[in-house]
Amino acid sequence: MSTEPEPEPGLAPEHAGPRYQGDPIMLTVDGEEFRVRVRADQPGSYDFDWLSGPHDYGFGHFGPRALSRSELEEAIRGFLAGIDPATGYLAE
C-alpha cells in the first residue's frame, strides 16, 4: 500500500530542464546550422542544437567563462569533426 499522495488536477509542473539567458545565437558553420543557448545559472555553459543535422542532436559546452563567437564556431567544428558520416552521430 502506497503512502504517496494522489496527484491533484491542475497545470503540469514546469519543465525541469535548464533555463537560458537572452535570445539564442544562430550560427552557420561549414554549411551546418546551429542554435546556441547560454545557460542562465551557469556562466560559460552552452547548449548547441544542430538544426540542419540528420537527427535531433547537439552537444553542450561547460566552462569557466563566456566564449567568443569564434570560440563557439571552433566548438562546433570540433563537434562536426567527430560525426560519423554514415550514422550522423558521434563516432564511437
PDB file of N, CA, C and O in Angstrom:
ATOM      1  N   MET A   1       0.848  -1.173   0.000  1.00  0.00           N
ATOM      2  CA  MET A   1       0.000   0.000   0.000  1.00  0.00           C
ATOM      3  C   MET A   1       0.894   1.236   0.000  1.00  0.00           C
ATOM      4  O   MET A   1       1.775   1.373   0.849  1.00  0.00           O
ATOM      5  N   SER A   2       0.665   2.129  -0.949  1.00  0.00           N
ATOM      6  CA  SER A   2       1.491   3.317  -1.103  1.00  0.00           C
ATOM      7  C   SER A   2       1.036   4.429  -0.172  1.00  0.00           C
ATOM      8  O   SER A   2      -0.158   4.625   0.059  1.00  0.00           O
ATOM      9  N   THR A   3       2.018   5.153   0.357  1.00  0.00           N
ATOM     10  CA  THR A   3       1.696   6.317   1.188  1.00  0.00           C
ATOM     11  C   THR A   3       1.848   7.614   0.412  1.00  0.00           C
ATOM     12  O   THR A   3       1.725   8.703   0.973  1.00  0.00           O
ATOM     13  N   GLU A   4       2.120   7.486  -0.898  1.00  0.00           N
ATOM     14  CA  GLU A   4       2.260   8.666  -1.762  1.00  0.00           C
ATOM     15  C   GLU A   4       0.897   9.319  -1.939  1.00  0.00           C
ATOM     16  O   GLU A   4      -0.099   8.621  -2.131  1.00  0.00           O
ATOM     17  N   PRO A   5       0.834  10.657  -1.877  1.00  0.00           N
ATOM     18  CA  PRO A   5      -0.455  11.310  -2.115  1.00  0.00           C
ATOM     19  C   PRO A   5      -0.856  11.207  -3.582  1.00  0.00           C
ATOM     20  O   PRO A   5      -0.008  11.166  -4.473  1.00  0.00           O
ATOM     21  N   GLU A   6      -2.145  11.167  -3.809  1.00  0.00           N
ATOM     22  CA  GLU A   6      -2.655  11.131  -5.180  1.00  0.00           C
ATOM     23  C   GLU A   6      -2.393  12.477  -5.842  1.00  0.00           C
ATOM     24  O   GLU A   6      -2.518  13.511  -5.185  1.00  0.00           O
ATOM     25  N   PRO A   7      -2.029  12.496  -7.134  1.00  0.00           N
ATOM     26  CA  PRO A   7      -1.828  13.777  -7.810  1.00  0.00           C
ATOM     27  C   PRO A   7      -3.142  14.550  -7.889  1.00  0.00           C
ATOM     28  O   PRO A   7      -4.218  13.966  -8.016  1.00  0.00           O
ATOM     29  N   GLU A   8      -3.032  15.860  -7.813  1.00  0.00           N
ATOM     30  CA  GLU A   8      -4.216  16.707  -7.903  1.00  0.00           C
ATOM     31  C   GLU A   8      -4.313  17.282  -9.301  1.00  0.00           C
ATOM     32  O   GLU A   8      -3.295  17.557  -9.936  1.00  0.00           O
ATOM     33  N   PRO A   9      -5.544  17.466  -9.789  1.00  0.00           N
ATOM     34  CA  PRO A   9      -5.699  18.078 -11.105  1.00  0.00           C
ATOM     35  C   PRO A   9      -5.118  19.486 -11.120  1.00  0.00           C
ATOM     36  O   PRO A   9      -5.078  20.165 -10.093  1.00  0.00           O
ATOM     37  N   GLY A  10      -4.674  19.911 -12.285  1.00  0.00           N
ATOM     38  CA  GLY A  10      -4.125  21.257 -12.417  1.00  0.00           C
ATOM     39  C   GLY A  10      -3.102  21.300 -13.526  1.00  0.00           C
ATOM     40  O   GLY A  10      -3.027  20.393 -14.355  1.00  0.00           O
ATOM     41  N   LEU A  11      -2.324  22.348 -13.538  1.00  0.00           N
ATOM     42  CA  LEU A  11      -1.302  22.512 -14.559  1.00  0.00           C
ATOM     43  C   LEU A  11      -0.132  21.579 -14.295  1.00  0.00           C
ATOM     44  O   LEU A  11       0.213  21.301 -13.147  1.00  0.00           O
ATOM     45  N   ALA A  12       0.467  21.105 -15.367  1.00  0.00           N
ATOM     46  CA  ALA A  12       1.658  20.276 -15.239  1.00  0.00           C
ATOM     47  C   ALA A  12       2.791  21.125 -14.687  1.00  0.00           C
ATOM     48  O   ALA A  12       2.857  22.319 -14.980  1.00  0.00           O
ATOM     49  N   PRO A  13       3.681  20.541 -13.898  1.00  0.00           N
ATOM     50  CA  PRO A  13       4.822  21.317 -13.391  1.00  0.00           C
ATOM     51  C   PRO A  13       5.698  21.792 -14.532  1.00  0.00           C
ATOM     52  O   PRO A  13       5.717  21.188 -15.605  1.00  0.00           O
ATOM     53  N   GLU A  14       6.428  22.882 -14.298  1.00  0.00           N
ATOM     54  CA  GLU A  14       7.329  23.406 -15.315  1.00  0.00           C
ATOM     55  C   GLU A  14       8.389  22.362 -15.653  1.00  0.00           C
ATOM     56  O   GLU A  14       8.787  21.544 -14.823  1.00  0.00           O
ATOM     57  N   HIS A  15       8.828  22.430 -16.909  1.00  0.00           N
ATOM     58  CA  HIS A  15       9.917  21.554 -17.360  1.00  0.00           C
ATOM     59  C   HIS A  15      11.143  21.793 -16.486  1.00  0.00           C
ATOM     60  O   HIS A  15      11.515  22.937 -16.222  1.00  0.00           O
ATOM     61  N   ALA A  16      11.755  20.725 -16.049  1.00  0.00           N
ATOM     62  CA  ALA A  16      12.878  20.840 -15.121  1.00  0.00           C
ATOM     63  C   ALA A  16      14.215  21.047 -15.822  1.00  0.00           C
ATOM     64  O   ALA A  16      15.265  20.977 -15.183  1.00  0.00           O
ATOM     65  N   GLY A  17      14.190  21.302 -17.128  1.00  0.00           N
ATOM     66  CA  GLY A  17      15.423  21.491 -17.872  1.00  0.00           C
ATOM     67  C   GLY A  17      16.087  22.822 -17.564  1.00  0.00           C
ATOM     68  O   GLY A  17      15.609  23.587 -16.726  1.00  0.00           O
ATOM     69  N   PRO A  18      17.189  23.093 -18.246  1.00  0.00           N
ATOM     70  CA  PRO A  18      17.936  24.325 -17.977  1.00  0.00           C
ATOM     71  C   PRO A  18      17.167  25.571 -18.393  1.00  0.00           C
ATOM     72  O   PRO A  18      16.305  25.520 -19.269  1.00  0.00           O
ATOM     73  N   ARG A  19      17.489  26.686 -17.756  1.00  0.00           N
ATOM     74  CA  ARG A  19      16.949  27.983 -18.128  1.00  0.00           C
ATOM     75  C   ARG A  19      18.025  28.705 -18.921  1.00  0.00           C
ATOM     76  O   ARG A  19      19.219  28.540 -18.672  1.00  0.00           O
ATOM     77  N   TYR A  20      17.586  29.503 -19.874  1.00  0.00           N
ATOM     78  CA  TYR A  20      18.529  30.179 -20.755  1.00  0.00           C
ATOM     79  C   TYR A  20      18.421  31.691 -20.606  1.00  0.00           C
ATOM     80  O   TYR A  20      17.364  32.224 -20.266  1.00  0.00           O
ATOM     81  N   GLN A  21      19.525  32.366 -20.865  1.00  0.00           N
ATOM     82  CA  GLN A  21      19.527  33.825 -20.809  1.00  0.00           C
ATOM     83  C   GLN A  21      19.563  34.385 -22.219  1.00  0.00           C
ATOM     84  O   GLN A  21      20.275  33.867 -23.080  1.00  0.00           O
ATOM     85  N   GLY A  22      18.811  35.422 -22.452  1.00  0.00           N
ATOM     86  CA  GLY A  22      18.826  36.103 -23.739  1.00  0.00           C
ATOM     87  C   GLY A  22      18.298  35.256 -24.876  1.00  0.00           C
ATOM     88  O   GLY A  22      17.816  34.140 -24.688  1.00  0.00           O
ATOM     89  N   ASP A  23      18.407  35.828 -26.063  1.00  0.00           N
ATOM     90  CA  ASP A  23      17.979  35.135 -27.273  1.00  0.00           C
ATOM     91  C   ASP A  23      19.051  34.138 -27.701  1.00  0.00           C
ATOM     92  O   ASP A  23      20.234  34.340 -27.428  1.00  0.00           O
ATOM     93  N   PRO A  24      18.640  33.061 -28.371  1.00  0.00           N
ATOM     94  CA  PRO A  24      19.632  32.120 -28.878  1.00  0.00           C
ATOM     95  C   PRO A  24      20.516  32.786 -29.931  1.00  0.00           C
ATOM     96  O   PRO A  24      20.112  33.747 -30.587  1.00  0.00           O
ATOM     97  N   ILE A  25      21.707  32.265 -30.075  1.00  0.00           N
ATOM     98  CA  ILE A  25      22.651  32.707 -31.099  1.00  0.00           C
ATOM     99  C   ILE A  25      22.535  31.715 -32.249  1.00  0.00           C
ATOM    100  O   ILE A  25      22.699  30.510 -32.055  1.00  0.00           O
ATOM    101  N   MET A  26      22.253  32.219 -33.441  1.00  0.00           N
ATOM    102  CA  MET A  26      22.143  31.353 -34.610  1.00  0.00           C
ATOM    103  C   MET A  26      23.460  31.432 -35.379  1.00  0.00           C
ATOM    104  O   MET A  26      23.897  32.517 -35.763  1.00  0.00           O
ATOM    105  N   LEU A  27      24.090  30.277 -35.602  1.00  0.00           N
ATOM    106  CA  LEU A  27      25.378  30.225 -36.298  1.00  0.00           C
ATOM    107  C   LEU A  27      25.327  29.218 -37.440  1.00  0.00           C
ATOM    108  O   LEU A  27      24.737  28.146 -37.310  1.00  0.00           O
ATOM    109  N   THR A  28      25.945  29.570 -38.544  1.00  0.00           N
ATOM    110  CA  THR A  28      26.165  28.636 -39.646  1.00  0.00           C
ATOM    111  C   THR A  28      27.670  28.423 -39.736  1.00  0.00           C
ATOM    112  O   THR A  28      28.432  29.366 -39.945  1.00  0.00           O
ATOM    113  N   VAL A  29      28.083  27.175 -39.576  1.00  0.00           N
ATOM    114  CA  VAL A  29      29.495  26.814 -39.581  1.00  0.00           C
ATOM    115  C   VAL A  29      29.686  25.675 -40.573  1.00  0.00           C
ATOM    116  O   VAL A  29      29.067  24.618 -40.452  1.00  0.00           O
ATOM    117  N   ASP A  30      30.542  25.905 -41.546  1.00  0.00           N
ATOM    118  CA  ASP A  30      30.832  24.898 -42.576  1.00  0.00           C
ATOM    119  C   ASP A  30      29.543  24.359 -43.207  1.00  0.00           C
ATOM    120  O   ASP A  30      29.429  23.165 -43.481  1.00  0.00           O
ATOM    121  N   GLY A  31      28.579  25.255 -43.434  1.00  0.00           N
ATOM    122  CA  GLY A  31      27.318  24.890 -44.068  1.00  0.00           C
ATOM    123  C   GLY A  31      26.284  24.270 -43.156  1.00  0.00           C
ATOM    124  O   GLY A  31      25.181  23.962 -43.607  1.00  0.00           O
ATOM    125  N   GLU A  32      26.605  24.078 -41.887  1.00  0.00           N
ATOM    126  CA  GLU A  32      25.676  23.482 -40.934  1.00  0.00           C
ATOM    127  C   GLU A  32      25.128  24.559 -40.003  1.00  0.00           C
ATOM    128  O   GLU A  32      25.858  25.453 -39.576  1.00  0.00           O
ATOM    129  N   GLU A  33      23.835  24.467 -39.693  1.00  0.00           N
ATOM    130  CA  GLU A  33      23.173  25.471 -38.861  1.00  0.00           C
ATOM    131  C   GLU A  33      23.014  24.984 -37.425  1.00  0.00           C
ATOM    132  O   GLU A  33      22.622  23.845 -37.174  1.00  0.00           O
ATOM    133  N   PHE A  34      23.331  25.881 -36.489  1.00  0.00           N
ATOM    134  CA  PHE A  34      23.243  25.586 -35.071  1.00  0.00           C
ATOM    135  C   PHE A  34      22.536  26.715 -34.334  1.00  0.00           C
ATOM    136  O   PHE A  34      22.652  27.886 -34.694  1.00  0.00           O
ATOM    137  N   ARG A  35      21.799  26.333 -33.290  1.00  0.00           N
ATOM    138  CA  ARG A  35      21.249  27.289 -32.330  1.00  0.00           C
ATOM    139  C   ARG A  35      22.060  27.106 -31.053  1.00  0.00           C
ATOM    140  O   ARG A  35      22.192  25.997 -30.537  1.00  0.00           O
ATOM    141  N   VAL A  36      22.598  28.208 -30.556  1.00  0.00           N
ATOM    142  CA  VAL A  36      23.407  28.155 -29.345  1.00  0.00           C
ATOM    143  C   VAL A  36      22.671  28.926 -28.257  1.00  0.00           C
ATOM    144  O   VAL A  36      22.300  30.084 -28.450  1.00  0.00           O
ATOM    145  N   ARG A  37      22.462  28.283 -27.117  1.00  0.00           N
ATOM    146  CA  ARG A  37      21.784  28.930 -25.993  1.00  0.00           C
ATOM    147  C   ARG A  37      22.714  28.954 -24.783  1.00  0.00           C
ATOM    148  O   ARG A  37      23.419  27.987 -24.495  1.00  0.00           O
ATOM    149  N   VAL A  38      22.695  30.079 -24.090  1.00  0.00           N
ATOM    150  CA  VAL A  38      23.540  30.283 -22.914  1.00  0.00           C
ATOM    151  C   VAL A  38      22.730  29.896 -21.682  1.00  0.00           C
ATOM    152  O   VAL A  38      21.625  30.398 -21.477  1.00  0.00           O
ATOM    153  N   ARG A  39      23.276  29.011 -20.873  1.00  0.00           N
ATOM    154  CA  ARG A  39      22.586  28.619 -19.634  1.00  0.00           C
ATOM    155  C   ARG A  39      22.621  29.776 -18.636  1.00  0.00           C
ATOM    156  O   ARG A  39      23.681  30.337 -18.359  1.00  0.00           O
ATOM    157  N   ALA A  40      21.465  30.119 -18.108  1.00  0.00           N
ATOM    158  CA  ALA A  40      21.330  31.310 -17.261  1.00  0.00           C
ATOM    159  C   ALA A  40      22.105  31.207 -15.956  1.00  0.00           C
ATOM    160  O   ALA A  40      22.718  32.185 -15.529  1.00  0.00           O
ATOM    161  N   ASP A  41      22.090  30.070 -15.328  1.00  0.00           N
ATOM    162  CA  ASP A  41      22.687  29.940 -13.997  1.00  0.00           C
ATOM    163  C   ASP A  41      24.081  29.332 -14.013  1.00  0.00           C
ATOM    164  O   ASP A  41      24.634  29.013 -12.961  1.00  0.00           O
ATOM    165  N   GLN A  42      24.655  29.170 -15.214  1.00  0.00           N
ATOM    166  CA  GLN A  42      25.970  28.543 -15.329  1.00  0.00           C
ATOM    167  C   GLN A  42      26.823  29.316 -16.330  1.00  0.00           C
ATOM    168  O   GLN A  42      26.877  28.948 -17.503  1.00  0.00           O
ATOM    169  N   PRO A  43      27.481  30.366 -15.892  1.00  0.00           N
ATOM    170  CA  PRO A  43      28.305  31.153 -16.826  1.00  0.00           C
ATOM    171  C   PRO A  43      29.317  30.261 -17.560  1.00  0.00           C
ATOM    172  O   PRO A  43      29.947  29.388 -16.962  1.00  0.00           O
ATOM    173  N   GLY A  44      29.454  30.500 -18.848  1.00  0.00           N
ATOM    174  CA  GLY A  44      30.379  29.702 -19.645  1.00  0.00           C
ATOM    175  C   GLY A  44      29.805  28.383 -20.115  1.00  0.00           C
ATOM    176  O   GLY A  44      30.525  27.577 -20.705  1.00  0.00           O
ATOM    177  N   SER A  45      28.503  28.136 -19.866  1.00  0.00           N
ATOM    178  CA  SER A  45      27.869  26.879 -20.265  1.00  0.00           C
ATOM    179  C   SER A  45      26.864  27.132 -21.379  1.00  0.00           C
ATOM    180  O   SER A  45      26.051  28.054 -21.307  1.00  0.00           O
ATOM    181  N   TYR A  46      26.934  26.300 -22.402  1.00  0.00           N
ATOM    182  CA  TYR A  46      26.135  26.477 -23.606  1.00  0.00           C
ATOM    183  C   TYR A  46      25.519  25.153 -24.032  1.00  0.00           C
ATOM    184  O   TYR A  46      26.085  24.085 -23.799  1.00  0.00           O
ATOM    185  N   ASP A  47      24.351  25.241 -24.661  1.00  0.00           N
ATOM    186  CA  ASP A  47      23.737  24.102 -25.334  1.00  0.00           C
ATOM    187  C   ASP A  47      23.696  24.427 -26.823  1.00  0.00           C
ATOM    188  O   ASP A  47      23.201  25.480 -27.223  1.00  0.00           O
ATOM    189  N   PHE A  48      24.221  23.511 -27.643  1.00  0.00           N
ATOM    190  CA  PHE A  48      24.281  23.664 -29.089  1.00  0.00           C
ATOM    191  C   PHE A  48      23.282  22.685 -29.707  1.00  0.00           C
ATOM    192  O   PHE A  48      23.381  21.481 -29.472  1.00  0.00           O
ATOM    193  N   ASP A  49      22.339  23.171 -30.481  1.00  0.00           N
ATOM    194  CA  ASP A  49      21.379  22.326 -31.192  1.00  0.00           C
ATOM    195  C   ASP A  49      21.736  22.334 -32.674  1.00  0.00           C
ATOM    196  O   ASP A  49      21.799  23.397 -33.292  1.00  0.00           O
ATOM    197  N   TRP A  50      21.966  21.166 -33.242  1.00  0.00           N
ATOM    198  CA  TRP A  50      22.327  21.019 -34.648  1.00  0.00           C
ATOM    199  C   TRP A  50      21.034  21.011 -35.456  1.00  0.00           C
ATOM    200  O   TRP A  50      20.368  19.981 -35.564  1.00  0.00           O
ATOM    201  N   LEU A  51      20.684  22.157 -36.018  1.00  0.00           N
ATOM    202  CA  LEU A  51      19.399  22.324 -36.685  1.00  0.00           C
ATOM    203  C   LEU A  51      19.353  21.703 -38.077  1.00  0.00           C
ATOM    204  O   LEU A  51      18.287  21.271 -38.517  1.00  0.00           O
ATOM    205  N   SER A  52      20.469  21.648 -38.771  1.00  0.00           N
ATOM    206  CA  SER A  52      20.485  21.116 -40.133  1.00  0.00           C
ATOM    207  C   SER A  52      20.968  19.668 -40.178  1.00  0.00           C
ATOM    208  O   SER A  52      21.106  19.096 -41.259  1.00  0.00           O
ATOM    209  N   GLY A  53      21.221  19.082 -39.035  1.00  0.00           N
ATOM    210  CA  GLY A  53      21.722  17.704 -38.989  1.00  0.00           C
ATOM    211  C   GLY A  53      20.632  16.697 -39.296  1.00  0.00           C
ATOM    212  O   GLY A  53      19.453  17.046 -39.356  1.00  0.00           O
ATOM    213  N   PRO A  54      21.029  15.441 -39.491  1.00  0.00           N
ATOM    214  CA  PRO A  54      20.064  14.404 -39.855  1.00  0.00           C
ATOM    215  C   PRO A  54      19.191  13.930 -38.686  1.00  0.00           C
ATOM    216  O   PRO A  54      18.218  13.205 -38.893  1.00  0.00           O
ATOM    217  N   HIS A  55      19.535  14.336 -37.465  1.00  0.00           N
ATOM    218  CA  HIS A  55      18.802  13.896 -36.281  1.00  0.00           C
ATOM    219  C   HIS A  55      18.594  15.093 -35.353  1.00  0.00           C
ATOM    220  O   HIS A  55      19.227  16.136 -35.520  1.00  0.00           O
ATOM    221  N   ASP A  56      17.710  14.933 -34.385  1.00  0.00           N
ATOM    222  CA  ASP A  56      17.553  15.915 -33.315  1.00  0.00           C
ATOM    223  C   ASP A  56      18.740  15.692 -32.380  1.00  0.00           C
ATOM    224  O   ASP A  56      18.704  14.815 -31.517  1.00  0.00           O
ATOM    225  N   TYR A  57      19.781  16.486 -32.558  1.00  0.00           N
ATOM    226  CA  TYR A  57      21.061  16.165 -31.934  1.00  0.00           C
ATOM    227  C   TYR A  57      21.818  17.448 -31.639  1.00  0.00           C
ATOM    228  O   TYR A  57      21.569  18.477 -32.268  1.00  0.00           O
ATOM    229  N   GLY A  58      22.721  17.395 -30.709  1.00  0.00           N
ATOM    230  CA  GLY A  58      23.545  18.544 -30.384  1.00  0.00           C
ATOM    231  C   GLY A  58      24.543  18.179 -29.306  1.00  0.00           C
ATOM    232  O   GLY A  58      24.831  17.004 -29.076  1.00  0.00           O
ATOM    233  N   PHE A  59      25.068  19.202 -28.646  1.00  0.00           N
ATOM    234  CA  PHE A  59      26.066  18.958 -27.611  1.00  0.00           C
ATOM    235  C   PHE A  59      26.098  20.139 -26.656  1.00  0.00           C
ATOM    236  O   PHE A  59      25.520  21.191 -26.931  1.00  0.00           O
ATOM    237  N   GLY A  60      26.769  19.960 -25.550  1.00  0.00           N
ATOM    238  CA  GLY A  60      26.923  21.018 -24.560  1.00  0.00           C
ATOM    239  C   GLY A  60      28.386  21.361 -24.364  1.00  0.00           C
ATOM    240  O   GLY A  60      29.278  20.547 -24.606  1.00  0.00           O
ATOM    241  N   HIS A  61      28.606  22.578 -23.923  1.00  0.00           N
ATOM    242  CA  HIS A  61      29.949  23.029 -23.556  1.00  0.00           C
ATOM    243  C   HIS A  61      29.839  23.641 -22.172  1.00  0.00           C
ATOM    244  O   HIS A  61      28.989  24.498 -21.931  1.00  0.00           O
ATOM    245  N   PHE A  62      30.689  23.207 -21.273  1.00  0.00           N
ATOM    246  CA  PHE A  62      30.652  23.699 -19.898  1.00  0.00           C
ATOM    247  C   PHE A  62      32.043  24.192 -19.531  1.00  0.00           C
ATOM    248  O   PHE A  62      32.997  23.415 -19.498  1.00  0.00           O
ATOM    249  N   GLY A  63      32.151  25.469 -19.258  1.00  0.00           N
ATOM    250  CA  GLY A  63      33.455  26.046 -18.955  1.00  0.00           C
ATOM    251  C   GLY A  63      33.351  27.161 -17.935  1.00  0.00           C
ATOM    252  O   GLY A  63      32.256  27.516 -17.498  1.00  0.00           O
ATOM    253  N   PRO A  64      34.479  27.704 -17.564  1.00  0.00           N
ATOM    254  CA  PRO A  64      34.506  28.716 -16.507  1.00  0.00           C
ATOM    255  C   PRO A  64      34.210  30.137 -16.984  1.00  0.00           C
ATOM    256  O   PRO A  64      34.041  31.042 -16.166  1.00  0.00           O
ATOM    257  N   ARG A  65      34.145  30.340 -18.314  1.00  0.00           N
ATOM    258  CA  ARG A  65      33.964  31.710 -18.806  1.00  0.00           C
ATOM    259  C   ARG A  65      33.153  31.704 -20.096  1.00  0.00           C
ATOM    260  O   ARG A  65      33.002  30.674 -20.753  1.00  0.00           O
ATOM    261  N   ALA A  66      32.638  32.877 -20.439  1.00  0.00           N
ATOM    262  CA  ALA A  66      31.901  33.026 -21.686  1.00  0.00           C
ATOM    263  C   ALA A  66      32.843  32.846 -22.871  1.00  0.00           C
ATOM    264  O   ALA A  66      34.028  33.169 -22.788  1.00  0.00           O
ATOM    265  N   LEU A  67      32.307  32.327 -23.973  1.00  0.00           N
ATOM    266  CA  LEU A  67      33.093  32.113 -25.176  1.00  0.00           C
ATOM    267  C   LEU A  67      32.809  33.212 -26.195  1.00  0.00           C
ATOM    268  O   LEU A  67      31.698  33.736 -26.261  1.00  0.00           O
ATOM    269  N   SER A  68      33.814  33.553 -26.980  1.00  0.00           N
ATOM    270  CA  SER A  68      33.644  34.500 -28.080  1.00  0.00           C
ATOM    271  C   SER A  68      32.943  33.778 -29.228  1.00  0.00           C
ATOM    272  O   SER A  68      32.824  32.553 -29.218  1.00  0.00           O
ATOM    273  N   ARG A  69      32.486  34.532 -30.203  1.00  0.00           N
ATOM    274  CA  ARG A  69      31.839  33.947 -31.379  1.00  0.00           C
ATOM    275  C   ARG A  69      32.788  32.963 -32.081  1.00  0.00           C
ATOM    276  O   ARG A  69      32.366  31.876 -32.477  1.00  0.00           O
ATOM    277  N   SER A  70      34.056  33.335 -32.236  1.00  0.00           N
ATOM    278  CA  SER A  70      34.995  32.427 -32.904  1.00  0.00           C
ATOM    279  C   SER A  70      35.217  31.155 -32.077  1.00  0.00           C
ATOM    280  O   SER A  70      35.416  30.082 -32.646  1.00  0.00           O
ATOM    281  N   GLU A  71      35.187  31.259 -30.755  1.00  0.00           N
ATOM    282  CA  GLU A  71      35.328  30.067 -29.907  1.00  0.00           C
ATOM    283  C   GLU A  71      34.081  29.179 -30.012  1.00  0.00           C
ATOM    284  O   GLU A  71      34.199  27.955 -29.977  1.00  0.00           O
ATOM    285  N   LEU A  72      32.902  29.770 -30.138  1.00  0.00           N
ATOM    286  CA  LEU A  72      31.681  28.992 -30.348  1.00  0.00           C
ATOM    287  C   LEU A  72      31.773  28.235 -31.677  1.00  0.00           C
ATOM    288  O   LEU A  72      31.428  27.055 -31.755  1.00  0.00           O
ATOM    289  N   GLU A  73      32.241  28.925 -32.713  1.00  0.00           N
ATOM    290  CA  GLU A  73      32.399  28.288 -34.021  1.00  0.00           C
ATOM    291  C   GLU A  73      33.416  27.155 -33.965  1.00  0.00           C
ATOM    292  O   GLU A  73      33.213  26.109 -34.583  1.00  0.00           O
ATOM    293  N   GLU A  74      34.499  27.352 -33.237  1.00  0.00           N
ATOM    294  CA  GLU A  74      35.520  26.304 -33.102  1.00  0.00           C
ATOM    295  C   GLU A  74      34.954  25.091 -32.355  1.00  0.00           C
ATOM    296  O   GLU A  74      35.274  23.952 -32.696  1.00  0.00           O
ATOM    297  N   ALA A  75      34.119  25.324 -31.344  1.00  0.00           N
ATOM    298  CA  ALA A  75      33.483  24.213 -30.625  1.00  0.00           C
ATOM    299  C   ALA A  75      32.590  23.418 -31.575  1.00  0.00           C
ATOM    300  O   ALA A  75      32.550  22.189 -31.514  1.00  0.00           O
ATOM    301  N   ILE A  76      31.879  24.116 -32.447  1.00  0.00           N
ATOM    302  CA  ILE A  76      31.029  23.439 -33.436  1.00  0.00           C
ATOM    303  C   ILE A  76      31.880  22.635 -34.403  1.00  0.00           C
ATOM    304  O   ILE A  76      31.543  21.492 -34.711  1.00  0.00           O
ATOM    305  N   ARG A  77      32.969  23.204 -34.886  1.00  0.00           N
ATOM    306  CA  ARG A  77      33.857  22.465 -35.805  1.00  0.00           C
ATOM    307  C   ARG A  77      34.404  21.204 -35.142  1.00  0.00           C
ATOM    308  O   ARG A  77      34.498  20.155 -35.781  1.00  0.00           O
ATOM    309  N   GLY A  78      34.764  21.301 -33.871  1.00  0.00           N
ATOM    310  CA  GLY A  78      35.237  20.120 -33.149  1.00  0.00           C
ATOM    311  C   GLY A  78      34.170  19.043 -33.063  1.00  0.00           C
ATOM    312  O   GLY A  78      34.463  17.858 -33.221  1.00  0.00           O
ATOM    313  N   PHE A  79      32.930  19.455 -32.813  1.00  0.00           N
ATOM    314  CA  PHE A  79      31.802  18.520 -32.770  1.00  0.00           C
ATOM    315  C   PHE A  79      31.614  17.857 -34.136  1.00  0.00           C
ATOM    316  O   PHE A  79      31.507  16.634 -34.232  1.00  0.00           O
ATOM    317  N   LEU A  80      31.574  18.677 -35.194  1.00  0.00           N
ATOM    318  CA  LEU A  80      31.353  18.140 -36.537  1.00  0.00           C
ATOM    319  C   LEU A  80      32.466  17.197 -36.966  1.00  0.00           C
ATOM    320  O   LEU A  80      32.210  16.240 -37.696  1.00  0.00           O
ATOM    321  N   ALA A  81      33.694  17.447 -36.529  1.00  0.00           N
ATOM    322  CA  ALA A  81      34.815  16.581 -36.877  1.00  0.00           C
ATOM    323  C   ALA A  81      34.645  15.169 -36.318  1.00  0.00           C
ATOM    324  O   ALA A  81      35.193  14.212 -36.865  1.00  0.00           O
ATOM    325  N   GLY A  82      33.891  15.043 -35.235  1.00  0.00           N
ATOM    326  CA  GLY A  82      33.686  13.740 -34.621  1.00  0.00           C
ATOM    327  C   GLY A  82      32.460  12.994 -35.112  1.00  0.00           C
ATOM    328  O   GLY A  82      32.187  11.892 -34.636  1.00  0.00           O
ATOM    329  N   ILE A  83      31.711  13.562 -36.050  1.00  0.00           N
ATOM    330  CA  ILE A  83      30.481  12.936 -36.545  1.00  0.00           C
ATOM    331  C   ILE A  83      30.804  11.865 -37.585  1.00  0.00           C
ATOM    332  O   ILE A  83      31.567  12.102 -38.522  1.00  0.00           O
ATOM    333  N   ASP A  84      30.227  10.717 -37.411  1.00  0.00           N
ATOM    334  CA  ASP A  84      30.349   9.619 -38.378  1.00  0.00           C
ATOM    335  C   ASP A  84      29.396   9.923 -39.531  1.00  0.00           C
ATOM    336  O   ASP A  84      28.186   9.990 -39.313  1.00  0.00           O
ATOM    337  N   PRO A  85      29.905  10.108 -40.756  1.00  0.00           N
ATOM    338  CA  PRO A  85      29.023  10.451 -41.875  1.00  0.00           C
ATOM    339  C   PRO A  85      27.977   9.371 -42.180  1.00  0.00           C
ATOM    340  O   PRO A  85      26.918   9.678 -42.728  1.00  0.00           O
ATOM    341  N   ALA A  86      28.260   8.137 -41.837  1.00  0.00           N
ATOM    342  CA  ALA A  86      27.313   7.049 -42.130  1.00  0.00           C
ATOM    343  C   ALA A  86      26.101   7.080 -41.195  1.00  0.00           C
ATOM    344  O   ALA A  86      24.997   6.712 -41.594  1.00  0.00           O
ATOM    345  N   THR A  87      26.312   7.522 -39.944  1.00  0.00           N
ATOM    346  CA  THR A  87      25.210   7.486 -38.971  1.00  0.00           C
ATOM    347  C   THR A  87      24.667   8.864 -38.611  1.00  0.00           C
ATOM    348  O   THR A  87      23.511   8.994 -38.207  1.00  0.00           O
ATOM    349  N   GLY A  88      25.505   9.897 -38.757  1.00  0.00           N
ATOM    350  CA  GLY A  88      25.094  11.226 -38.336  1.00  0.00           C
ATOM    351  C   GLY A  88      25.249  11.446 -36.847  1.00  0.00           C
ATOM    352  O   GLY A  88      24.839  12.485 -36.330  1.00  0.00           O
ATOM    353  N   TYR A  89      25.830  10.493 -36.153  1.00  0.00           N
ATOM    354  CA  TYR A  89      26.090  10.593 -34.713  1.00  0.00           C
ATOM    355  C   TYR A  89      27.592  10.593 -34.467  1.00  0.00           C
ATOM    356  O   TYR A  89      28.378  10.274 -35.360  1.00  0.00           O
ATOM    357  N   LEU A  90      27.983  10.953 -33.250  1.00  0.00           N
ATOM    358  CA  LEU A  90      29.404  10.906 -32.897  1.00  0.00           C
ATOM    359  C   LEU A  90      29.948   9.508 -33.112  1.00  0.00           C
ATOM    360  O   LEU A  90      29.321   8.518 -32.734  1.00  0.00           O
ATOM    361  N   ALA A  91      31.118   9.436 -33.723  1.00  0.00           N
ATOM    362  CA  ALA A  91      31.755   8.142 -33.966  1.00  0.00           C
ATOM    363  C   ALA A  91      32.150   7.519 -32.633  1.00  0.00           C
ATOM    364  O   ALA A  91      32.509   8.222 -31.689  1.00  0.00           O
ATOM    365  N   GLU A  92      32.081   6.223 -32.568  1.00  0.00           N
ATOM    366  CA  GLU A  92      32.428   5.533 -31.319  1.00  0.00           C
ATOM    367  C   GLU A  92      33.860   5.086 -31.301  1.00  0.00           C
ATOM    368  O   GLU A  92      34.308   4.491 -30.321  1.00  0.00           O
TER     369      GLU A  92
END
